[in-house]
Amino acid sequence: MDDELYTDPEGLDCVTVRQAARITGRRVQTIYSWQRRGIITPRMTDDHGRRVYLLADICAAAGQVAERAERVFAARAA
Protein backbone atom coordinates (compact mmCIF):
# COMPACT_ATOMS: atom_id res chain seq x y z
CA MET A 1 0.00 0.00 0.00
CA ASP A 2 1.29 3.46 -0.89
CA ASP A 3 0.46 4.93 2.53
CA GLU A 4 2.90 2.56 4.23
CA LEU A 5 5.75 4.40 5.89
CA TYR A 6 9.25 3.01 5.74
CA THR A 7 12.06 3.14 8.24
CA ASP A 8 15.70 2.64 7.31
CA PRO A 9 18.05 0.48 9.42
CA GLU A 10 18.96 3.54 11.51
CA GLY A 11 15.31 4.23 12.33
CA LEU A 12 14.95 7.26 10.04
CA ASP A 13 11.65 7.91 8.22
CA CYS A 14 11.65 7.17 4.50
CA VAL A 15 9.15 7.61 1.65
CA THR A 16 8.62 6.37 -1.90
CA VAL A 17 8.69 8.71 -4.90
CA ARG A 18 4.89 8.84 -4.99
CA GLN A 19 4.72 9.68 -1.28
CA ALA A 20 7.45 12.32 -1.71
CA ALA A 21 5.48 13.92 -4.54
CA ARG A 22 2.31 13.99 -2.48
CA ILE A 23 4.09 15.43 0.59
CA THR A 24 5.86 18.20 -1.35
CA GLY A 25 3.05 18.98 -3.78
CA ARG A 26 5.40 18.25 -6.68
CA ARG A 27 4.97 15.82 -9.58
CA VAL A 28 6.53 12.36 -9.50
CA GLN A 29 8.71 13.40 -12.47
CA THR A 30 10.09 16.26 -10.38
CA ILE A 31 11.23 13.87 -7.66
CA TYR A 32 12.97 11.70 -10.27
CA SER A 33 14.56 14.88 -11.69
CA TRP A 34 15.97 15.71 -8.26
CA GLN A 35 17.56 12.26 -8.19
CA ARG A 36 19.05 12.61 -11.69
CA ARG A 37 20.53 15.99 -10.72
CA GLY A 38 22.02 14.55 -7.52
CA ILE A 39 19.83 16.56 -5.15
CA ILE A 40 18.52 13.39 -3.50
CA THR A 41 19.80 9.81 -3.36
CA PRO A 42 17.73 6.69 -2.73
CA ARG A 43 18.34 5.32 0.75
CA MET A 44 17.17 1.80 -0.10
CA THR A 45 14.53 -0.09 -2.07
CA ASP A 46 11.33 -1.52 -0.64
CA ASP A 47 10.04 -5.08 -1.01
CA HIS A 48 8.62 -4.16 -4.43
CA GLY A 49 11.91 -2.71 -5.72
CA ARG A 50 10.76 0.91 -5.45
CA ARG A 51 13.33 3.51 -4.49
CA VAL A 52 12.87 4.87 -0.98
CA TYR A 53 14.27 8.24 0.13
CA LEU A 54 14.89 9.80 3.52
CA LEU A 55 11.98 12.06 4.36
CA ALA A 56 14.44 14.66 5.66
CA ASP A 57 16.26 14.68 2.29
CA ILE A 58 12.97 15.19 0.44
CA CYS A 59 12.00 18.09 2.70
CA ALA A 60 15.45 19.65 2.36
CA ALA A 61 15.34 19.33 -1.43
CA ALA A 62 11.92 20.97 -1.59
CA GLY A 63 13.22 23.81 0.57
CA GLN A 64 16.32 24.30 -1.58
CA VAL A 65 14.25 24.44 -4.75
CA ALA A 66 11.82 26.94 -3.20
CA GLU A 67 14.67 29.18 -1.97
CA ARG A 68 16.32 29.14 -5.39
CA ALA A 69 13.04 30.05 -7.08
CA GLU A 70 12.56 32.97 -4.68
CA ARG A 71 16.08 34.27 -5.43
CA VAL A 72 15.57 33.99 -9.19
CA PHE A 73 12.22 35.77 -9.13
CA ALA A 74 13.54 38.46 -6.77
CA ALA A 75 16.51 39.10 -9.07
CA ARG A 76 14.23 39.39 -12.10
CA ALA A 77 11.94 41.81 -10.28
CA ALA A 78 14.84 44.07 -9.26
Residue frames as qw, qx, qy, qz and C-alpha x, y, z in Angstrom:
[[0.000, 0.890, 0.457, 0.000, 0.00, 0.00, 0.00],
 [0.421, 0.585, -0.013, 0.693, 1.29, 3.46, -0.89],
 [0.357, -0.828, 0.040, -0.431, 0.46, 4.93, 2.53],
 [0.901, -0.316, -0.150, 0.258, 2.90, 2.56, 4.23],
 [0.055, -0.936, 0.340, -0.077, 5.75, 4.40, 5.89],
 [0.880, 0.206, -0.313, 0.291, 9.25, 3.01, 5.74],
 [0.457, -0.845, 0.275, 0.026, 12.06, 3.14, 8.24],
 [0.595, 0.588, -0.531, 0.132, 15.70, 2.64, 7.31],
 [0.785, -0.101, -0.538, 0.290, 18.05, 0.48, 9.42],
 [0.282, 0.125, -0.408, 0.859, 18.96, 3.54, 11.51],
 [0.056, -0.575, -0.717, 0.390, 15.31, 4.23, 12.33],
 [0.041, 0.330, -0.100, -0.938, 14.95, 7.26, 10.04],
 [0.567, 0.545, 0.481, -0.387, 11.65, 7.91, 8.22],
 [0.172, -0.188, 0.685, 0.682, 11.65, 7.17, 4.50],
 [0.579, 0.526, 0.321, -0.535, 9.15, 7.61, 1.65],
 [0.622, 0.290, 0.614, 0.391, 8.62, 6.37, -1.90],
 [0.174, 0.067, 0.340, 0.922, 8.69, 8.71, -4.90],
 [0.232, -0.574, -0.611, -0.493, 4.89, 8.84, -4.99],
 [0.484, -0.707, -0.439, 0.271, 4.72, 9.68, -1.28],
 [0.418, -0.304, 0.029, 0.856, 7.45, 12.32, -1.71],
 [0.038, 0.303, 0.469, 0.828, 5.48, 13.92, -4.54],
 [0.367, -0.690, -0.574, -0.243, 2.31, 13.99, -2.48],
 [0.536, -0.597, -0.311, 0.509, 4.09, 15.43, 0.59],
 [0.337, -0.294, 0.141, 0.883, 5.86, 18.20, -1.35],
 [0.420, 0.729, 0.299, -0.451, 3.05, 18.98, -3.78],
 [0.096, 0.586, -0.600, -0.536, 5.40, 18.25, -6.68],
 [0.867, 0.298, -0.203, -0.344, 4.97, 15.82, -9.58],
 [0.931, -0.199, 0.273, 0.141, 6.53, 12.36, -9.50],
 [0.728, 0.543, 0.033, 0.417, 8.71, 13.40, -12.47],
 [0.028, -0.891, 0.248, -0.379, 10.09, 16.26, -10.38],
 [0.733, -0.565, 0.373, -0.066, 11.23, 13.87, -7.66],
 [0.906, 0.155, 0.251, 0.304, 12.97, 11.70, -10.27],
 [0.419, 0.807, -0.059, 0.411, 14.56, 14.88, -11.69],
 [0.377, -0.837, 0.336, -0.210, 15.97, 15.71, -8.26],
 [0.875, -0.266, 0.379, 0.141, 17.56, 12.26, -8.19],
 [0.770, 0.492, 0.163, 0.373, 19.05, 12.61, -11.69],
 [0.194, 0.862, -0.146, 0.445, 20.53, 15.99, -10.72],
 [0.578, 0.112, -0.603, 0.538, 22.02, 14.55, -7.52],
 [0.297, -0.530, 0.169, -0.776, 19.83, 16.56, -5.15],
 [0.768, -0.316, 0.375, -0.411, 18.52, 13.39, -3.50],
 [0.293, 0.352, -0.884, -0.091, 19.80, 9.81, -3.36],
 [0.818, -0.270, -0.362, -0.356, 17.73, 6.69, -2.73],
 [0.402, -0.588, 0.603, -0.359, 18.34, 5.32, 0.75],
 [0.349, -0.082, 0.933, -0.030, 17.17, 1.80, -0.10],
 [0.435, -0.058, -0.599, -0.670, 14.53, -0.09, -2.07],
 [0.651, -0.161, 0.416, -0.614, 11.33, -1.52, -0.64],
 [0.591, -0.022, 0.805, -0.052, 10.04, -5.08, -1.01],
 [0.657, 0.640, 0.388, -0.092, 8.62, -4.16, -4.43],
 [0.671, 0.144, 0.265, 0.677, 11.91, -2.71, -5.72],
 [0.094, 0.918, 0.223, 0.315, 10.76, 0.91, -5.45],
 [0.427, 0.317, -0.329, 0.780, 13.33, 3.51, -4.49],
 [0.473, -0.783, -0.400, 0.058, 12.87, 4.87, -0.98],
 [0.327, 0.562, -0.176, 0.739, 14.27, 8.24, 0.13],
 [0.306, -0.291, -0.576, 0.700, 14.89, 9.80, 3.52],
 [0.025, -0.855, -0.514, -0.067, 11.98, 12.06, 4.36],
 [0.336, -0.778, 0.014, 0.531, 14.44, 14.66, 5.66],
 [0.374, -0.148, 0.536, 0.742, 16.26, 14.68, 2.29],
 [0.144, 0.589, 0.679, 0.413, 12.97, 15.19, 0.44],
 [0.187, -0.907, -0.340, 0.163, 12.00, 18.09, 2.70],
 [0.399, -0.600, 0.229, 0.654, 15.45, 19.65, 2.36],
 [0.342, 0.133, 0.636, 0.678, 15.34, 19.33, -1.43],
 [0.038, 0.774, 0.588, 0.232, 11.92, 20.97, -1.59],
 [0.300, -0.870, -0.133, 0.368, 13.22, 23.81, 0.57],
 [0.436, -0.346, 0.413, 0.721, 16.32, 24.30, -1.58],
 [0.252, 0.401, 0.665, 0.578, 14.25, 24.44, -4.75],
 [0.099, -0.879, -0.465, -0.034, 11.82, 26.94, -3.20],
 [0.382, -0.748, 0.055, 0.540, 14.67, 29.18, -1.97],
 [0.398, -0.091, 0.539, 0.736, 16.32, 29.14, -5.39],
 [0.138, 0.632, 0.644, 0.409, 13.04, 30.05, -7.08],
 [0.220, -0.906, -0.291, 0.217, 12.56, 32.97, -4.68],
 [0.413, -0.550, 0.270, 0.674, 16.08, 34.27, -5.43],
 [0.334, 0.183, 0.644, 0.664, 15.57, 33.99, -9.19],
 [0.017, 0.772, 0.575, 0.269, 12.22, 35.77, -9.13],
 [0.326, -0.851, -0.137, 0.389, 13.54, 38.46, -6.77],
 [0.423, -0.335, 0.403, 0.740, 16.51, 39.10, -9.07],
 [0.225, 0.406, 0.662, 0.588, 14.23, 39.39, -12.10],
 [0.128, -0.863, -0.487, -0.037, 11.94, 41.81, -10.28],
 [0.429, -0.684, -0.013, 0.590, 14.84, 44.07, -9.26]]
